[in-house]
């Protein structure tokens, strides 16, 4: 009988111990849950404060529209592709280190060239706009013009955009295009084409362009193809359909 009572007492004792452990575990779990809830509340509070700060902060002003309609601009000696009898001229303001310019050069420009420049409907020109943030862009613009001295402007233009992450050494690009590298190197080292690049910066300033790429769609002056009259400005590396719509609209007006 004493053994039975002893066994019973042991069972009761074990049950009480198990119960105590379960209660302790429940308490610990509750504490963890309460801690997580408190952390979540703190995060929500911080997010609410951040939202208030963002809402109260002044928003960055959107870039002002560039009004070019009816204004006359000089192309100067900038390289032009296409026929001077084309009624429309599209001028691209570009920077050879600008990734969006490279995207446009790869994806959109070839379509514009095929559909409008090659068919005589549009002239296409480049205006250098090397931005201060791009330390190689000014020399890259010079490189295209030093190549132009040997009749390879557009070839250098295409090559620099294809090799945008490996612009230097400049001589390597000249050699790849079959240029006289000695003449090219002299042009680059003396800064022969630097004044022409600076003149383009002035052209960009007269239009009001400060970012690349940008595009001036203009009517060609039939009496002087070096002059154009602004129709509209297209900002950014837009898809081909955007350019097509604006070019077709302008061509229809000039018929």
The 8 nearest C-alpha neighbors of each residue, nearest first, counted from 0:
[[1, 3, 2, 4, 5, 6, 7, 8],
 [2, 0, 4, 3, 5, 6, 7, 8],
 [1, 3, 5, 0, 4, 6, 7, 8],
 [4, 2, 6, 0, 5, 1, 7, 8],
 [5, 3, 7, 1, 2, 6, 8, 0],
 [6, 4, 2, 8, 3, 7, 1, 9],
 [5, 7, 9, 3, 8, 4, 2, 10],
 [8, 6, 4, 10, 9, 5, 3, 11],
 [7, 9, 11, 5, 6, 10, 12, 4],
 [10, 8, 12, 6, 7, 11, 13, 5],
 [9, 11, 7, 13, 12, 8, 14, 6],
 [12, 10, 14, 8, 9, 13, 15, 7],
 [11, 13, 9, 15, 10, 14, 8, 16],
 [14, 12, 16, 10, 15, 11, 9, 17],
 [13, 15, 11, 17, 16, 12, 18, 10],
 [14, 16, 18, 12, 13, 17, 19, 11],
 [15, 17, 13, 19, 18, 14, 12, 20],
 [18, 16, 14, 20, 19, 15, 13, 21],
 [17, 19, 15, 21, 16, 20, 14, 22],
 [18, 20, 16, 22, 17, 21, 15, 23],
 [19, 21, 23, 17, 22, 18, 24, 16],
 [22, 20, 24, 18, 23, 19, 25, 17],
 [21, 23, 25, 19, 20, 24, 26, 18],
 [24, 22, 20, 26, 21, 25, 19, 27],
 [25, 23, 27, 21, 26, 22, 28, 20],
 [26, 24, 22, 28, 23, 27, 21, 29],
 [25, 27, 23, 29, 24, 28, 22, 30],
 [26, 28, 24, 30, 25, 29, 23, 31],
 [29, 27, 31, 25, 30, 26, 24, 32],
 [30, 28, 26, 32, 31, 27, 33, 25],
 [29, 31, 33, 27, 28, 32, 34, 26],
 [32, 30, 34, 28, 29, 33, 35, 27],
 [31, 33, 29, 35, 34, 30, 36, 28],
 [32, 34, 30, 36, 31, 35, 29, 37],
 [33, 35, 31, 37, 32, 36, 30, 38],
 [36, 34, 38, 32, 37, 33, 39, 31],
 [35, 37, 39, 33, 38, 34, 32, 40],
 [36, 38, 34, 40, 35, 39, 33, 41],
 [39, 37, 35, 41, 36, 40, 34, 42],
 [40, 38, 36, 42, 41, 37, 43, 35],
 [39, 41, 43, 37, 38, 42, 44, 36],
 [40, 42, 38, 44, 39, 43, 37, 45],
 [43, 41, 39, 45, 44, 40, 46, 38],
 [44, 42, 46, 40, 45, 41, 39, 47],
 [43, 45, 41, 47, 42, 46, 40, 48],
 [44, 46, 48, 42, 47, 43, 49, 41],
 [47, 45, 49, 43, 48, 44, 50, 42],
 [46, 48, 44, 50, 45, 49, 43, 51],
 [47, 49, 45, 51, 46, 50, 52, 44],
 [48, 50, 46, 52, 51, 47, 53, 45],
 [51, 49, 53, 47, 48, 52, 54, 46],
 [50, 52, 48, 54, 49, 53, 55, 47],
 [51, 53, 49, 55, 50, 54, 56, 48],
 [54, 52, 50, 56, 55, 51, 49, 57],
 [55, 53, 51, 52, 56, 50, 57, 49],
 [54, 56, 52, 53, 51, 57, 50, 58],
 [57, 55, 53, 54, 52, 58, 51, 59],
 [58, 56, 55, 59, 54, 53, 60, 52],
 [59, 57, 60, 56, 61, 53, 54, 55],
 [60, 58, 61, 57, 62, 56, 53, 63],
 [61, 59, 58, 62, 63, 57, 64, 56],
 [60, 62, 63, 59, 58, 64, 57, 65],
 [63, 61, 60, 64, 65, 59, 234, 209],
 [62, 64, 61, 65, 60, 66, 207, 208],
 [63, 65, 66, 62, 232, 61, 234, 207],
 [66, 64, 67, 63, 232, 207, 208, 206],
 [65, 67, 68, 64, 231, 232, 206, 207],
 [68, 66, 229, 70, 231, 230, 65, 69],
 [67, 69, 230, 229, 70, 231, 66, 228],
 [68, 70, 229, 228, 67, 230, 71, 217],
 [71, 69, 229, 228, 67, 68, 72, 230],
 [70, 72, 228, 227, 229, 69, 226, 73],
 [73, 71, 227, 226, 228, 74, 70, 229],
 [72, 74, 226, 75, 225, 227, 71, 202],
 [73, 75, 225, 226, 77, 76, 72, 227],
 [76, 74, 73, 77, 225, 226, 78, 199],
 [77, 75, 74, 78, 225, 195, 79, 73],
 [76, 78, 75, 74, 79, 125, 126, 124],
 [79, 77, 124, 76, 125, 80, 152, 147],
 [80, 78, 124, 123, 77, 81, 122, 125],
 [81, 79, 123, 122, 124, 78, 82, 116],
 [82, 80, 122, 116, 123, 119, 79, 83],
 [81, 83, 84, 85, 119, 122, 80, 121],
 [82, 84, 85, 224, 81, 122, 219, 86],
 [83, 85, 82, 86, 221, 119, 219, 224],
 [86, 84, 121, 120, 83, 87, 82, 119],
 [87, 85, 219, 218, 84, 121, 120, 88],
 [86, 88, 218, 121, 219, 85, 217, 122],
 [89, 87, 122, 217, 121, 123, 219, 216],
 [88, 90, 216, 123, 215, 122, 124, 217],
 [91, 89, 124, 215, 214, 125, 123, 88],
 [90, 92, 214, 125, 213, 126, 93, 124],
 [93, 91, 126, 213, 212, 128, 127, 214],
 [92, 94, 212, 128, 127, 211, 91, 100],
 [93, 95, 129, 97, 128, 96, 136, 211],
 [94, 96, 136, 97, 160, 139, 93, 159],
 [97, 95, 94, 136, 133, 98, 163, 135],
 [96, 98, 100, 94, 99, 95, 101, 211],
 [99, 97, 101, 100, 96, 102, 95, 163],
 [98, 100, 102, 101, 97, 236, 103, 212],
 [101, 99, 103, 97, 98, 102, 212, 104],
 [100, 102, 104, 98, 99, 103, 160, 105],
 [103, 101, 99, 105, 100, 104, 106, 98],
 [102, 104, 107, 100, 106, 236, 101, 105],
 [105, 103, 101, 108, 102, 106, 100, 107],
 [106, 104, 102, 103, 101, 107, 108, 109],
 [105, 107, 103, 104, 102, 108, 109, 110],
 [106, 108, 103, 239, 110, 109, 104, 105],
 [107, 109, 111, 104, 110, 103, 112, 106],
 [110, 108, 112, 111, 107, 113, 106, 105],
 [111, 109, 113, 112, 108, 107, 114, 239],
 [112, 110, 108, 114, 113, 109, 115, 107],
 [111, 113, 116, 109, 110, 115, 114, 117],
 [114, 112, 110, 117, 111, 115, 109, 116],
 [115, 113, 111, 112, 110, 118, 116, 117],
 [114, 116, 120, 118, 121, 111, 112, 117],
 [117, 115, 112, 121, 119, 81, 118, 122],
 [116, 118, 113, 119, 115, 112, 114, 81],
 [117, 119, 115, 116, 120, 114, 113, 121],
 [120, 118, 116, 117, 121, 85, 82, 115],
 [119, 121, 115, 85, 118, 116, 86, 87],
 [122, 120, 116, 87, 85, 115, 88, 119],
 [121, 123, 88, 81, 80, 116, 85, 82],
 [122, 124, 80, 89, 79, 88, 90, 81],
 [123, 125, 79, 90, 78, 91, 80, 89],
 [126, 124, 91, 90, 92, 127, 78, 77],
 [125, 127, 92, 199, 91, 93, 128, 90],
 [128, 126, 93, 199, 92, 196, 129, 140],
 [127, 129, 93, 94, 200, 92, 130, 126],
 [130, 128, 94, 136, 137, 127, 131, 133],
 [129, 131, 132, 133, 128, 94, 136, 210],
 [130, 132, 133, 134, 129, 136, 137, 135],
 [131, 133, 130, 134, 129, 136, 135, 96],
 [134, 132, 131, 136, 130, 135, 96, 129],
 [133, 135, 136, 132, 131, 137, 130, 138],
 [136, 134, 138, 133, 137, 139, 96, 166],
 [135, 137, 139, 129, 95, 133, 138, 96],
 [136, 138, 140, 129, 139, 135, 141, 134],
 [139, 137, 141, 140, 136, 135, 142, 187],
 [140, 138, 142, 136, 141, 137, 135, 95],
 [139, 141, 137, 138, 142, 143, 136, 127],
 [140, 142, 138, 144, 139, 192, 143, 145],
 [143, 141, 139, 145, 140, 144, 138, 146],
 [144, 142, 146, 152, 140, 155, 141, 145],
 [143, 145, 147, 141, 146, 142, 152, 192],
 [144, 146, 142, 148, 147, 143, 186, 183],
 [145, 147, 151, 143, 152, 144, 148, 149],
 [146, 148, 152, 144, 150, 151, 149, 145],
 [149, 147, 145, 146, 150, 144, 151, 152],
 [150, 148, 147, 146, 151, 178, 145, 152],
 [151, 149, 147, 148, 152, 146, 153, 154],
 [150, 152, 147, 146, 154, 149, 153, 155],
 [153, 151, 147, 146, 143, 155, 154, 150],
 [154, 152, 156, 155, 151, 157, 143, 147],
 [153, 155, 151, 157, 156, 152, 158, 176],
 [156, 154, 158, 152, 143, 153, 157, 159],
 [157, 155, 153, 154, 159, 158, 143, 152],
 [158, 156, 154, 160, 155, 159, 153, 161],
 [157, 159, 161, 155, 160, 156, 162, 154],
 [160, 158, 162, 161, 156, 163, 157, 155],
 [159, 161, 163, 162, 157, 101, 158, 95],
 [160, 162, 158, 159, 163, 157, 101, 105],
 [163, 161, 159, 165, 160, 164, 158, 166],
 [162, 164, 160, 165, 159, 166, 161, 96],
 [165, 163, 162, 166, 96, 161, 160, 167],
 [166, 164, 162, 163, 167, 168, 159, 161],
 [167, 165, 163, 164, 162, 168, 159, 169],
 [168, 166, 169, 165, 171, 170, 172, 135],
 [167, 169, 170, 171, 166, 172, 165, 173],
 [170, 168, 167, 171, 172, 166, 173, 142],
 [169, 171, 173, 172, 168, 174, 180, 184],
 [170, 172, 174, 169, 173, 168, 175, 167],
 [173, 171, 175, 170, 174, 169, 176, 158],
 [172, 174, 170, 176, 178, 171, 175, 180],
 [173, 175, 177, 171, 176, 172, 178, 170],
 [174, 176, 172, 173, 177, 171, 178, 170],
 [177, 175, 173, 174, 178, 172, 154, 155],
 [178, 176, 174, 175, 173, 179, 180, 172],
 [179, 177, 173, 180, 176, 174, 149, 183],
 [178, 180, 182, 181, 183, 177, 174, 173],
 [179, 181, 183, 182, 178, 184, 173, 174],
 [180, 182, 184, 183, 179, 185, 186, 178],
 [183, 181, 185, 180, 184, 179, 186, 178],
 [182, 184, 180, 186, 181, 185, 145, 179],
 [185, 183, 187, 181, 186, 182, 180, 188],
 [184, 186, 182, 188, 187, 183, 189, 181],
 [187, 185, 183, 184, 191, 189, 188, 145],
 [186, 188, 184, 190, 185, 189, 183, 142],
 [189, 187, 185, 190, 186, 184, 191, 183],
 [190, 188, 191, 186, 187, 185, 184, 192],
 [191, 189, 193, 187, 192, 188, 186, 141],
 [190, 192, 189, 186, 193, 187, 194, 188],
 [191, 193, 195, 141, 190, 194, 144, 196],
 [192, 194, 196, 190, 195, 191, 141, 197],
 [195, 193, 197, 196, 192, 198, 191, 190],
 [196, 194, 198, 192, 197, 193, 199, 141],
 [197, 195, 199, 193, 198, 194, 127, 200],
 [198, 196, 200, 194, 199, 195, 193, 201],
 [199, 197, 195, 201, 196, 200, 194, 202],
 [200, 198, 202, 196, 201, 197, 127, 126],
 [199, 201, 197, 203, 198, 202, 128, 204],
 [200, 202, 204, 198, 199, 203, 205, 197],
 [203, 201, 199, 205, 204, 200, 198, 206],
 [204, 202, 200, 208, 206, 201, 205, 207],
 [203, 205, 207, 201, 202, 206, 208, 200],
 [204, 206, 202, 203, 207, 201, 208, 72],
 [207, 205, 203, 204, 208, 202, 67, 65],
 [206, 208, 204, 205, 203, 65, 209, 66],
 [209, 207, 203, 206, 210, 204, 213, 65],
 [208, 210, 207, 211, 203, 204, 128, 130],
 [211, 209, 208, 212, 213, 130, 128, 92],
 [212, 210, 213, 93, 92, 94, 235, 100],
 [211, 213, 235, 93, 100, 92, 236, 210],
 [212, 214, 234, 92, 211, 235, 91, 233],
 [215, 213, 91, 233, 90, 232, 92, 216],
 [216, 214, 232, 90, 89, 217, 231, 233],
 [215, 217, 89, 231, 230, 88, 232, 229],
 [216, 218, 229, 230, 228, 88, 227, 87],
 [217, 219, 87, 228, 227, 86, 88, 220],
 [218, 220, 227, 86, 87, 88, 221, 224],
 [219, 221, 223, 224, 227, 222, 226, 218],
 [222, 220, 223, 219, 224, 84, 86, 83],
 [221, 223, 220, 224, 226, 219, 225, 84],
 [222, 224, 220, 225, 221, 226, 219, 227],
 [225, 223, 226, 220, 219, 83, 221, 222],
 [226, 224, 74, 223, 73, 75, 227, 220],
 [225, 227, 73, 224, 220, 72, 223, 74],
 [228, 226, 219, 220, 72, 218, 71, 217],
 [229, 227, 71, 218, 217, 70, 69, 72],
 [228, 230, 217, 68, 67, 69, 70, 231],
 [229, 231, 68, 217, 216, 67, 69, 228],
 [230, 232, 216, 67, 68, 229, 215, 233],
 [231, 233, 215, 214, 216, 65, 234, 67],
 [234, 232, 214, 213, 215, 231, 235, 216],
 [233, 235, 213, 214, 232, 212, 236, 237],
 [236, 234, 212, 213, 237, 211, 233, 99],
 [237, 235, 103, 99, 212, 238, 100, 234],
 [236, 238, 235, 241, 239, 242, 234, 103],
 [239, 237, 240, 241, 107, 236, 242, 103],
 [238, 240, 242, 107, 241, 243, 237, 110],
 [241, 239, 243, 242, 238, 244, 237, 245],
 [242, 240, 244, 239, 243, 238, 237, 245],
 [241, 243, 239, 245, 240, 244, 246, 238],
 [244, 242, 240, 246, 241, 245, 247, 239],
 [243, 245, 241, 247, 242, 246, 240, 248],
 [246, 244, 248, 242, 247, 243, 249, 241],
 [247, 245, 249, 243, 248, 244, 242, 250],
 [248, 246, 250, 244, 249, 245, 243, 251],
 [247, 249, 245, 251, 246, 250, 244, 252],
 [248, 250, 246, 252, 251, 247, 245, 253],
 [251, 249, 247, 253, 252, 248, 246, 254],
 [250, 252, 248, 249, 254, 253, 247, 246],
 [253, 251, 249, 250, 254, 248, 247, 246],
 [252, 254, 250, 251, 249, 86, 218, 87],
 [253, 251, 252, 250, 249, 86, 248, 247]]
